[in-house]
Amino acid sequence: MFLAREKEISLLEEDYLKASSSYICLFGRKNIGKTILLNEYSKNKKRFYISFTEISEMLYFNNLTKFVYNFFEIVSSKKISSFTEFLIFLSDVEVKYKTVIILDDFNILLKINKNALALFYEYWKKSLKKQNLQIILSSSVQSSKKEFTSIYEKSNVKIILDELDYSVITKVIKDLPKKDLMYVYACFGSNIALLEQYDVKKDFLLNVKELILLHKKHLYTDAITLLKYELSDISTYSSILYAISMGNNKIGDIAALIEVKSSFLTRYIQKLVELMIIEKEIPLNDDPIKSKFGRYDIKDNFTKFWFCYIFPYSFLLEQNNFYPITAYIRNDFSKRLVHKAYKKYVISIIKKDSFKFLGYEAIKISSWWNNKTSEIDIIAYNKKDITFLDCQWRKNEPLELSYSRLKTKSKLFESPLTKNYIIFAKK
């Protein structure tokens, strides 16, 4: 099922219609839907698709040779034995009609040949840009290395694929009870492959048990399998993700929980950011580089759920002892993860149509916190107005008291703008 990627398709189409050649960088964490997007976009175009696998470069391109020649209608017995030779071939071959070249899982090629991106850009400048091509480099790793980022930024189009909108849930799961919507979002996210397996005839916890807790189901090991595919030293990465899932968002708190020095975690945290598994958040208007109040969160709701409730209790699940886990989820899930998912949802709908909720077009929307214990769920503003918002997920507190608390906290965020206050409350 292909849904809600109209913006990305439009960017690719707009670039394709240009007379000149181009290269595009597409990033997104593994299983977010990059390949589905590329297949949908290119299905009616002349395209050559490559998906790199962990095999020697020579063997991979040797096996690819006959498909390359068939596609470009070339008769030759010469083997293509490397990425360099493939680039040379693309540089020399006659391309009569605009052709899309998709290099999927490019991060795997970089594992095998660390110079692959530099080689591509070298041939791009020298000859490929003169060909009638649209080349798409698709990767589940967005490296922060300077030599990589400079090439990313020089691309004609750079797309970072985020998770699908919350509204996709009701499009995939027909007749889902409204009371279960936020629970489904907080557990399964907006991953269509996961949502398609949900059975509306069963309640939320029974779906969790049958789709995730049963150790013969692939979702039981899904999150750890993704890590093993990309990383070594799985125990450290898993421990970091478990710590974050439990609400330890600052690097010092993560280090304290797993009993290591903060400096030891830096490279692990950076790698998880590059894999787009976690993201660094900073308070509204803080400098991204200089901010001392950065904290980390797991981007995908299902991965967060998995590390919170499946990862630490696999010894029980291997014995088919489900009751302690389902009881824990029943008592803990709403206050630990559903509230955060609700805040994430509110931010997304305000960003989508700020005028509808605020009465003006906001130029910035984000959360804010200080180095103590004060935090404001959402702050949005334009040149005249600033709005402070509080998100309440089934909080047993009078709205008047919540409103008063919000006004008090807003004084910590200095602003000359006209102040407004909104409470988003789910009863």
N, C-alpha and C positions, 0 to 999 in steps of 0.2 A: 504494500500500500504506500502510495506517495502522496504526502500532504504538506501544505504550508511552507513551501520553499520558494514562493513566487519571487521574493526579493533577490535571492541568489541566482535563480534562473534568469531573471531580467538583466542582472549585471553581466552574466555570461553571454547572453544573447546580444546585448548592446555591444560588447567587445567583439563578438564574432562578426557582426555586420560591418565593422570597419575594414577598409581596404588593406590596411597594413597587417603584418604578422604581429603576434603578441604572445607573451607568456604570462600565465596566471598562477598564483600560489594559493592553494586551498588547504586550510588547516582545520582540524577538528579531532577531538579525542576518538579513540578507537570505538567502533560500533555506534557512532552518533548519526551515521547516514551519508557519509561522503560518497561512497560508491553508488548508492541508490540515486543520489542527486545527479551524479555524473552520467549514469545510465539514462536517466529521464531526460536530461538536457541534450544528450548527444544522439538519442535514439533515431532521429530522422536526418542525421548529418553523416557526411563521410568522415568516419572516425577510425582510429587505430588505438586499441586499448591494451595497456600493459599493466599487470599487477605483479610487483616484485615479490619474490619469495626468498627464503633463507637457503640459497644454494649458491655454489661458486659462480662468480660473474661469468667466467668462460662457459660453463655448462648452460647457464641460463640463456645467454645470447646465442649460443650454438643451437639450442632447441627452438629459439625464437626466429631464427634466420628464415626458414621456409615460409613462415607466416608473414614476415616483413616483405619478402619478395612477391608472394602471392597478392598481398594487399596493393602494392605499388606496381604490380604487373611487370616484374623484372625477371628475366631469365639469367641466372648466374649460379655457379657452383661454389663460389667463394663464401666461406663461413664468416658470419659476424661473431666475433669472439669477446667483445668488451663493450662497455658503455661508450667509450671513445669511438670505436668503430661504428657503433649505431648512430652517434651524432654526426660522424663524417658522412655516413650514408644519407641521413636526412638533409645534410647540407648540399649534397650533390644531386639527389634525385629530382626529377622534374615533377612538380606538383601543379597539375592543371586546375584543379578546383580546391577551394578552401577546405582544408583538412584539419580535423581536431585530433591531436595526439595526446592521449591521457596516460600519464605516468603515475599510476596509483601506488600507494604504499612506498613512496619515494624514501621515507625514513629507513626502510629495510635495505634499500640499495646503499644508503649512506653508512649502514653498519658494515657492509661488505667492501665498499669503496668510499672512504672518507672524503675523497676529493671530487665525488660525483657532482655536487652542486657547483663547485668552482669550474669544473670541466664544462658543465652545461652552459654556464654564463659566458665562458670563454668562446665557445662555439656560437652562442647566441649573438654576441657582439660581432664576431667575425663573419658569419654567414647565415645562420638560421633566421635572423630577423629579416633577411631578404626573401625568404621562402614564403609560400602562401599557406602559413600554418597558424593554428591556435594551439599552443602547447600548455597543458595543465599539469602542474606538479601538485600532487595530492599527498598530504602527510599527516600522521597522527602525532608528530612531534614538531613543536615550534621552538627551535633552538634560539637561545639568547646570545650565542657567540656572534661577535661583531662581523666576522667574515660571512656569516650566514644572513644576519639581519639586513646587511647592506644590499644583498641580492634580493631578499624578500621585498624590500622597500622600493626597489627599482622595477618591480613587476608592473605590468599594465593594470592588473586588478589583483588585489589581495583580499581574500575572503576568509573570515574565521567563522566556522559553523558552530553556532550555539544550539542548545537544546530547543526543541520545538515548543511552541506556545502551549500554555496550560489548556487552552480551549480544544486542543487536539484530542484530549481524553474522551470527551463526549461524542466526538466524530468516530472514534474507534470503538468505544464501548457503548453501544446503544442501550438506552433505558437504564443507565446506571443511576441508582438512587442518589439524590442530591447530598444526603448525609454522608455518603461514602466518597464523594468527589475529592475532598482534600486529603483523605486518608490514602486513596489510590495515588494521588499526585506525590504525597510525601514518601510513599514506598516505591512506586514504580517509575516516578518521574513522567516524562512525556515520550518515552521510548516506545515506538509503535510495535516493535517485535515483542516487547513484554506485555503491552496493553492488549494485544490481540489474543493473548492466552487467558485473559481474565474472564471468569464465568459469572455473569450477573445473577444467576440463579442461586449462587452461594454467597454467604456473607464475606466481609473483608478478611477476617481472620482465617476462615476456611480456605480462601484463595491463597493467602500467604502460606499456609501449611502445605497445600497441595502443589503450589508452583515453586516454592523456595525451600521449605524445610525438609522435604523428602530428599534424601541424599542421592537418589537415583536420577533426580531432575537436574538438567544442566545449569539451572539458575542457582542451585546449591553451591556450585563452585565457580560461578561466572566471574565474579569480581577478582578472585585470586588468579584465575586463568589468564585474565587480561594483564595482570601484573607480571606473571611468569613469562608472558609472550614478549614483554618489552624490557624487563629488568633482571638484574642479578641481585643477590643479597635481599631476597624477598622478605626475610624476617624484619629487617629494619624498616622497609617501606610499609609493610603491613602494620607494624606497631605504630608508626606515625599516623596512618589513616585511621586506625582504631582510636588513637588518642583524640584526633580531630572529631571523629564521629561522636565521641562522648562529651564534646563541648570544650575541649582544650584547644583553643584557637591561636594562642600566642606561642611563639617558639619556645619561650622559657617554660611555659606550662607543659608543652609537649615533651620537652627534655626532662622535666621533673618526673613526669609520669613513667617514662621508660628508662629513667635513671641513667642519662648520659648528659654530657655537656652540650650546651646550645650550639657551640661552634662545630661540634661533630655532625649536627643535623643539617647544616647549611647546604651542602651539595645534594643531599637527599631531597630536601624541600625544593630546591631549584629544579631538580629533575622531574619531580611530580608536577611542578608548574609548567615545565616545557611539554610534558605529556598531556597537559590540560585536564589532569585529574583533580588538581586542587587549584585554587586561585588566591592571590593575595588581595585582601581588602584593606583600604585605608579610610580614615574618616573624611567626610566631605570637605573639600578645599585643602586638604593636606598635600604636600609635595610627595609624589609617588616614590621619589628616590630618598628624600631626607626624612620622611615620616618615621617616627619611633613607635607609632601605635599600630603598626601593621598586624593583621591577624589572618589566619588561613581557614578556608572552608573547602569541603569537598563539593565539586560542581554538580555532580550527578546525584539525584536523590536516591536512586536504587543502590549505588555504590555506598552511599552514607548509611542507608538502612542495613546493607549487608555487613559492613564492618561493625556496626553497632550491635546487631542481634544474632548474626549467623557466625561470624568469624570467632568470637570468644567461646562459643558453646557447641562447637562441632562435635565434641566428645559425647554430648547428650544426643545429638541428632543421629550420630552413627549407631546409637542403640535404639533408635526410633522412640526416644523419650521426649515427646513433644510438649508435654504439659508445662514444664517449668518455663520453656521459651515462650509459648503462647500466653501464659499468665504474665510474664514479664512484659511482653509487647502490649498486652491489654492495659497494664497499669502505667507503663512508662512512655509509650510511643507518642501519645497525644501531646504531652508536655515537653518532651525532648525534641522530637523531629517535626511534628505536625505544625506546631507554632512557628517554627522557622520557615517551613514550607509556605505557610499562610503569608508571612511577611514577604517572602520571595515573590509570591503571587501578586500581592498588593503593589509592590514596586513595579512589576512587569506591566500591570494594567494601567498604572499611572503614566509610565513611560510611553505606553502605546497611545494614550489619549489624555494628556495632562489637562487639557481645557475642560474636559467632561467632569473631572473630579476636583480641579483646583479653581476653575474659572479663568485660567490664563495658561499660556504656553510656557512651560518651565524650560529654563536653559540648563539647569542642573538638578538632578534627583539622586539622592544617595542617603546612606546612613551616616550617623555621626556618634562618636564617643570620645571620651578623654582618658587620661592616664589613671583615673580613679575608678569609680563605679558608675558614673553617669553615662547614659546612652539614650539617644533618640532614634527610634526605629527608622524614620524617614524625614528628610528635610528637602524641600523643593523651593526653587525661587526663580524669579526673572529680575528685571531691572527695577521693578517697583514693589513687588510683593514677595514675602517669604512665608511658607506654610510648614508647620511642624505637625507630623502625623504619628499617631500611636496605633499599633496593630495589636488587637486583642483576640486571641483564640480561646473562646469559652472561659474567659477570666471572670471569676465571681467577685467583681468589684463594681460598685455604682459608677455609671459613666461620669457623673458629676465629679467624683473623686479623681478618676482617671484624667479628666479634663484639667482639673486643678494641678495635678502632678505634672502634666505635660507643659502647662504654662510656666511652672516653676523651673523645670529643667531647661526650657527654651532660653532662659536668662543666661545660661552658661555659654550659649552660642551668640556672640555679639553680632548685631546687624542693625543698620539704620533703616532697613526696609519695613514696610507695613506688615505686621505679624498676623497670621491666621492659624487656626488650630482645627485639626480633624481627628476624630477617633474612628478607626475601622474596627468594628466589633462583630464577632461571630458568636451568637448565643448558642 
